[in-house]
Amino acid sequence: MENIYTKNQKDCKLIKSKPETVKFLLDYSKSLKITEAKGIKFESNLN
């Protein structure tokens, strides 16, 4: 399995994200609530 990850590593580029993007994703993940009832998962955004 290690061959899969090391083979294409030279083609990958690291990119930087904007602080606004990181803040948006963190805020969204904090407001997301997943409720499970009788084996069914419900996703709701608390905003």
PyMOL Python script that loads the backbone (N, CA, C, O; Angstrom):
from pymol import cmd

cmd.read_pdbstr("""\
ATOM      1  N   MET A   1       0.811  -1.192   0.000  1.00  0.00           N
ATOM      2  CA  MET A   1       0.000   0.000   0.000  1.00  0.00           C
ATOM      3  C   MET A   1       0.859   1.262   0.000  1.00  0.00           C
ATOM      4  O   MET A   1       0.429   2.301  -0.502  1.00  0.00           O
ATOM      5  N   GLU A   2       2.042   1.186   0.546  1.00  0.00           N
ATOM      6  CA  GLU A   2       2.890   2.369   0.571  1.00  0.00           C
ATOM      7  C   GLU A   2       3.315   2.799  -0.826  1.00  0.00           C
ATOM      8  O   GLU A   2       3.620   3.971  -1.044  1.00  0.00           O
ATOM      9  N   ASN A   3       3.339   1.870  -1.774  1.00  0.00           N
ATOM     10  CA  ASN A   3       3.709   2.217  -3.145  1.00  0.00           C
ATOM     11  C   ASN A   3       2.690   3.148  -3.791  1.00  0.00           C
ATOM     12  O   ASN A   3       3.059   3.970  -4.629  1.00  0.00           O
ATOM     13  N   ILE A   4       1.431   3.039  -3.424  1.00  0.00           N
ATOM     14  CA  ILE A   4       0.387   3.890  -3.997  1.00  0.00           C
ATOM     15  C   ILE A   4       0.644   5.352  -3.647  1.00  0.00           C
ATOM     16  O   ILE A   4       0.495   6.231  -4.495  1.00  0.00           O
ATOM     17  N   TYR A   5       1.025   5.608  -2.418  1.00  0.00           N
ATOM     18  CA  TYR A   5       1.183   6.985  -1.959  1.00  0.00           C
ATOM     19  C   TYR A   5       2.515   7.599  -2.371  1.00  0.00           C
ATOM     20  O   TYR A   5       2.586   8.806  -2.601  1.00  0.00           O
ATOM     21  N   THR A   6       3.539   6.820  -2.465  1.00  0.00           N
ATOM     22  CA  THR A   6       4.845   7.394  -2.781  1.00  0.00           C
ATOM     23  C   THR A   6       5.068   7.568  -4.280  1.00  0.00           C
ATOM     24  O   THR A   6       5.938   8.340  -4.681  1.00  0.00           O
ATOM     25  N   LYS A   7       4.307   6.872  -5.113  1.00  0.00           N
ATOM     26  CA  LYS A   7       4.525   6.938  -6.553  1.00  0.00           C
ATOM     27  C   LYS A   7       4.171   8.316  -7.119  1.00  0.00           C
ATOM     28  O   LYS A   7       4.922   8.845  -7.939  1.00  0.00           O
ATOM     29  N   ASN A   8       3.061   8.904  -6.709  1.00  0.00           N
ATOM     30  CA  ASN A   8       2.586  10.160  -7.287  1.00  0.00           C
ATOM     31  C   ASN A   8       2.900  11.374  -6.426  1.00  0.00           C
ATOM     32  O   ASN A   8       2.358  12.451  -6.674  1.00  0.00           O
ATOM     33  N   GLN A   9       3.740  11.235  -5.442  1.00  0.00           N
ATOM     34  CA  GLN A   9       4.003  12.331  -4.526  1.00  0.00           C
ATOM     35  C   GLN A   9       4.719  13.497  -5.212  1.00  0.00           C
ATOM     36  O   GLN A   9       4.551  14.643  -4.795  1.00  0.00           O
ATOM     37  N   LYS A  10       5.503  13.235  -6.243  1.00  0.00           N
ATOM     38  CA  LYS A  10       6.226  14.296  -6.942  1.00  0.00           C
ATOM     39  C   LYS A  10       5.281  15.204  -7.720  1.00  0.00           C
ATOM     40  O   LYS A  10       5.594  16.372  -7.947  1.00  0.00           O
ATOM     41  N   ASP A  11       4.133  14.681  -8.130  1.00  0.00           N
ATOM     42  CA  ASP A  11       3.174  15.445  -8.916  1.00  0.00           C
ATOM     43  C   ASP A  11       2.290  16.343  -8.052  1.00  0.00           C
ATOM     44  O   ASP A  11       1.608  17.221  -8.581  1.00  0.00           O
ATOM     45  N   CYS A  12       2.289  16.142  -6.745  1.00  0.00           N
ATOM     46  CA  CYS A  12       1.411  16.899  -5.848  1.00  0.00           C
ATOM     47  C   CYS A  12       2.024  18.248  -5.495  1.00  0.00           C
ATOM     48  O   CYS A  12       3.237  18.365  -5.317  1.00  0.00           O
ATOM     49  N   LYS A  13       1.175  19.256  -5.397  1.00  0.00           N
ATOM     50  CA  LYS A  13       1.604  20.590  -4.996  1.00  0.00           C
ATOM     51  C   LYS A  13       0.849  20.984  -3.742  1.00  0.00           C
ATOM     52  O   LYS A  13      -0.347  20.720  -3.616  1.00  0.00           O
ATOM     53  N   LEU A  14       1.543  21.609  -2.831  1.00  0.00           N
ATOM     54  CA  LEU A  14       0.885  22.123  -1.642  1.00  0.00           C
ATOM     55  C   LEU A  14       0.320  23.502  -1.964  1.00  0.00           C
ATOM     56  O   LEU A  14       1.000  24.338  -2.559  1.00  0.00           O
ATOM     57  N   ILE A  15      -0.902  23.725  -1.573  1.00  0.00           N
ATOM     58  CA  ILE A  15      -1.513  25.029  -1.805  1.00  0.00           C
ATOM     59  C   ILE A  15      -1.900  25.632  -0.462  1.00  0.00           C
ATOM     60  O   ILE A  15      -2.130  24.914   0.512  1.00  0.00           O
ATOM     61  N   LYS A  16      -1.967  26.927  -0.424  1.00  0.00           N
ATOM     62  CA  LYS A  16      -2.368  27.617   0.794  1.00  0.00           C
ATOM     63  C   LYS A  16      -3.808  28.084   0.638  1.00  0.00           C
ATOM     64  O   LYS A  16      -4.211  28.573  -0.417  1.00  0.00           O
ATOM     65  N   SER A  17      -4.556  27.926   1.691  1.00  0.00           N
ATOM     66  CA  SER A  17      -5.941  28.387   1.661  1.00  0.00           C
ATOM     67  C   SER A  17      -6.038  29.747   2.347  1.00  0.00           C
ATOM     68  O   SER A  17      -5.212  30.107   3.185  1.00  0.00           O
ATOM     69  N   LYS A  18      -7.056  30.474   1.968  1.00  0.00           N
ATOM     70  CA  LYS A  18      -7.272  31.779   2.572  1.00  0.00           C
ATOM     71  C   LYS A  18      -7.831  31.612   3.978  1.00  0.00           C
ATOM     72  O   LYS A  18      -8.541  30.641   4.243  1.00  0.00           O
ATOM     73  N   PRO A  19      -7.530  32.526   4.877  1.00  0.00           N
ATOM     74  CA  PRO A  19      -8.090  32.448   6.230  1.00  0.00           C
ATOM     75  C   PRO A  19      -9.616  32.466   6.232  1.00  0.00           C
ATOM     76  O   PRO A  19     -10.235  31.860   7.107  1.00  0.00           O
ATOM     77  N   GLU A  20     -10.231  33.149   5.271  1.00  0.00           N
ATOM     78  CA  GLU A  20     -11.688  33.195   5.191  1.00  0.00           C
ATOM     79  C   GLU A  20     -12.268  31.807   4.902  1.00  0.00           C
ATOM     80  O   GLU A  20     -13.315  31.438   5.434  1.00  0.00           O
ATOM     81  N   THR A  21     -11.575  31.048   4.056  1.00  0.00           N
ATOM     82  CA  THR A  21     -12.039  29.706   3.721  1.00  0.00           C
ATOM     83  C   THR A  21     -11.958  28.786   4.932  1.00  0.00           C
ATOM     84  O   THR A  21     -12.882  28.018   5.202  1.00  0.00           O
ATOM     85  N   VAL A  22     -10.861  28.867   5.651  1.00  0.00           N
ATOM     86  CA  VAL A  22     -10.690  28.040   6.842  1.00  0.00           C
ATOM     87  C   VAL A  22     -11.742  28.395   7.885  1.00  0.00           C
ATOM     88  O   VAL A  22     -12.324  27.506   8.506  1.00  0.00           O
ATOM     89  N   LYS A  23     -11.990  29.686   8.081  1.00  0.00           N
ATOM     90  CA  LYS A  23     -12.998  30.120   9.050  1.00  0.00           C
ATOM     91  C   LYS A  23     -14.385  29.627   8.655  1.00  0.00           C
ATOM     92  O   LYS A  23     -15.145  29.167   9.507  1.00  0.00           O
ATOM     93  N   PHE A  24     -14.720  29.719   7.372  1.00  0.00           N
ATOM     94  CA  PHE A  24     -16.021  29.249   6.895  1.00  0.00           C
ATOM     95  C   PHE A  24     -16.197  27.758   7.171  1.00  0.00           C
ATOM     96  O   PHE A  24     -17.244  27.340   7.666  1.00  0.00           O
ATOM     97  N   LEU A  25     -15.188  26.957   6.856  1.00  0.00           N
ATOM     98  CA  LEU A  25     -15.289  25.520   7.057  1.00  0.00           C
ATOM     99  C   LEU A  25     -15.379  25.153   8.532  1.00  0.00           C
ATOM    100  O   LEU A  25     -16.126  24.244   8.894  1.00  0.00           O
ATOM    101  N   LEU A  26     -14.637  25.838   9.382  1.00  0.00           N
ATOM    102  CA  LEU A  26     -14.709  25.575  10.817  1.00  0.00           C
ATOM    103  C   LEU A  26     -16.073  25.961  11.380  1.00  0.00           C
ATOM    104  O   LEU A  26     -16.651  25.221  12.175  1.00  0.00           O
ATOM    105  N   ASP A  27     -16.585  27.115  10.971  1.00  0.00           N
ATOM    106  CA  ASP A  27     -17.904  27.544  11.449  1.00  0.00           C
ATOM    107  C   ASP A  27     -19.001  26.593  10.989  1.00  0.00           C
ATOM    108  O   ASP A  27     -19.924  26.284  11.742  1.00  0.00           O
ATOM    109  N   TYR A  28     -18.893  26.134   9.750  1.00  0.00           N
ATOM    110  CA  TYR A  28     -19.897  25.200   9.233  1.00  0.00           C
ATOM    111  C   TYR A  28     -19.850  23.887  10.008  1.00  0.00           C
ATOM    112  O   TYR A  28     -20.888  23.341  10.383  1.00  0.00           O
ATOM    113  N   SER A  29     -18.644  23.387  10.245  1.00  0.00           N
ATOM    114  CA  SER A  29     -18.549  22.103  10.947  1.00  0.00           C
ATOM    115  C   SER A  29     -19.051  22.216  12.388  1.00  0.00           C
ATOM    116  O   SER A  29     -19.556  21.239  12.941  1.00  0.00           O
ATOM    117  N   LYS A  30     -18.919  23.387  12.997  1.00  0.00           N
ATOM    118  CA  LYS A  30     -19.427  23.584  14.351  1.00  0.00           C
ATOM    119  C   LYS A  30     -20.950  23.646  14.365  1.00  0.00           C
ATOM    120  O   LYS A  30     -21.574  23.242  15.347  1.00  0.00           O
ATOM    121  N   SER A  31     -21.558  24.144  13.290  1.00  0.00           N
ATOM    122  CA  SER A  31     -23.012  24.294  13.256  1.00  0.00           C
ATOM    123  C   SER A  31     -23.727  23.049  12.728  1.00  0.00           C
ATOM    124  O   SER A  31     -24.954  22.973  12.787  1.00  0.00           O
ATOM    125  N   LEU A  32     -22.984  22.087  12.220  1.00  0.00           N
ATOM    126  CA  LEU A  32     -23.583  20.880  11.661  1.00  0.00           C
ATOM    127  C   LEU A  32     -23.884  19.889  12.780  1.00  0.00           C
ATOM    128  O   LEU A  32     -23.012  19.564  13.585  1.00  0.00           O
ATOM    129  N   LYS A  33     -25.116  19.415  12.823  1.00  0.00           N
ATOM    130  CA  LYS A  33     -25.522  18.443  13.829  1.00  0.00           C
ATOM    131  C   LYS A  33     -26.073  17.215  13.120  1.00  0.00           C
ATOM    132  O   LYS A  33     -26.946  17.320  12.258  1.00  0.00           O
ATOM    133  N   ILE A  34     -25.557  16.058  13.492  1.00  0.00           N
ATOM    134  CA  ILE A  34     -26.007  14.801  12.907  1.00  0.00           C
ATOM    135  C   ILE A  34     -26.754  14.026  13.984  1.00  0.00           C
ATOM    136  O   ILE A  34     -26.215  13.737  15.053  1.00  0.00           O
ATOM    137  N   THR A  35     -28.003  13.698  13.681  1.00  0.00           N
ATOM    138  CA  THR A  35     -28.856  12.976  14.610  1.00  0.00           C
ATOM    139  C   THR A  35     -29.190  11.620  14.000  1.00  0.00           C
ATOM    140  O   THR A  35     -29.518  11.527  12.817  1.00  0.00           O
ATOM    141  N   GLU A  36     -29.107  10.584  14.804  1.00  0.00           N
ATOM    142  CA  GLU A  36     -29.441   9.250  14.309  1.00  0.00           C
ATOM    143  C   GLU A  36     -30.665   8.732  15.057  1.00  0.00           C
ATOM    144  O   GLU A  36     -30.726   8.769  16.285  1.00  0.00           O
ATOM    145  N   ALA A  37     -31.639   8.246  14.283  1.00  0.00           N
ATOM    146  CA  ALA A  37     -32.851   7.684  14.867  1.00  0.00           C
ATOM    147  C   ALA A  37     -33.240   6.441  14.075  1.00  0.00           C
ATOM    148  O   ALA A  37     -33.469   6.509  12.867  1.00  0.00           O
ATOM    149  N   LYS A  38     -33.311   5.335  14.749  1.00  0.00           N
ATOM    150  CA  LYS A  38     -33.701   4.054  14.140  1.00  0.00           C
ATOM    151  C   LYS A  38     -32.839   3.714  12.926  1.00  0.00           C
ATOM    152  O   LYS A  38     -33.352   3.227  11.918  1.00  0.00           O
ATOM    153  N   GLY A  39     -31.545   3.965  13.017  1.00  0.00           N
ATOM    154  CA  GLY A  39     -30.627   3.613  11.941  1.00  0.00           C
ATOM    155  C   GLY A  39     -30.561   4.599  10.796  1.00  0.00           C
ATOM    156  O   GLY A  39     -29.827   4.370   9.834  1.00  0.00           O
ATOM    157  N   ILE A  40     -31.305   5.690  10.867  1.00  0.00           N
ATOM    158  CA  ILE A  40     -31.294   6.713   9.818  1.00  0.00           C
ATOM    159  C   ILE A  40     -30.573   7.941  10.365  1.00  0.00           C
ATOM    160  O   ILE A  40     -30.849   8.379  11.482  1.00  0.00           O
ATOM    161  N   LYS A  41     -29.654   8.496   9.583  1.00  0.00           N
ATOM    162  CA  LYS A  41     -28.902   9.672  10.009  1.00  0.00           C
ATOM    163  C   LYS A  41     -29.507  10.927   9.370  1.00  0.00           C
ATOM    164  O   LYS A  41     -29.741  10.973   8.162  1.00  0.00           O
ATOM    165  N   PHE A  42     -29.753  11.931  10.197  1.00  0.00           N
ATOM    166  CA  PHE A  42     -30.267  13.224   9.736  1.00  0.00           C
ATOM    167  C   PHE A  42     -29.212  14.278   9.963  1.00  0.00           C
ATOM    168  O   PHE A  42     -28.636  14.355  11.048  1.00  0.00           O
ATOM    169  N   GLU A  43     -28.945  15.099   8.947  1.00  0.00           N
ATOM    170  CA  GLU A  43     -28.002  16.194   9.069  1.00  0.00           C
ATOM    171  C   GLU A  43     -28.789  17.484   9.110  1.00  0.00           C
ATOM    172  O   GLU A  43     -29.688  17.694   8.296  1.00  0.00           O
ATOM    173  N   SER A  44     -28.453  18.357  10.063  1.00  0.00           N
ATOM    174  CA  SER A  44     -29.119  19.652  10.131  1.00  0.00           C
ATOM    175  C   SER A  44     -28.089  20.735  10.442  1.00  0.00           C
ATOM    176  O   SER A  44     -27.160  20.531  11.224  1.00  0.00           O
ATOM    177  N   ASN A  45     -28.278  21.873   9.818  1.00  0.00           N
ATOM    178  CA  ASN A  45     -27.417  23.022  10.035  1.00  0.00           C
ATOM    179  C   ASN A  45     -28.108  23.925  11.044  1.00  0.00           C
ATOM    180  O   ASN A  45     -29.248  24.336  10.824  1.00  0.00           O
ATOM    181  N   LEU A  46     -27.442  24.237  12.139  1.00  0.00           N
ATOM    182  CA  LEU A  46     -28.066  24.970  13.234  1.00  0.00           C
ATOM    183  C   LEU A  46     -28.069  26.474  13.022  1.00  0.00           C
ATOM    184  O   LEU A  46     -28.466  27.205  13.930  1.00  0.00           O
ATOM    185  N   ASN A  47     -27.653  26.961  11.883  1.00  0.00           N
ATOM    186  CA  ASN A  47     -27.687  28.413  11.622  1.00  0.00           C
ATOM    187  C   ASN A  47     -28.978  28.817  10.987  1.00  0.00           C
ATOM    188  O   ASN A  47     -29.182  29.996  10.698  1.00  0.00           O
TER     189      ASN A  47
END
""", "prot")
cmd.dss("prot")
cmd.show_as("cartoon", "prot")
cmd.util.cbc("prot")
cmd.orient("prot")
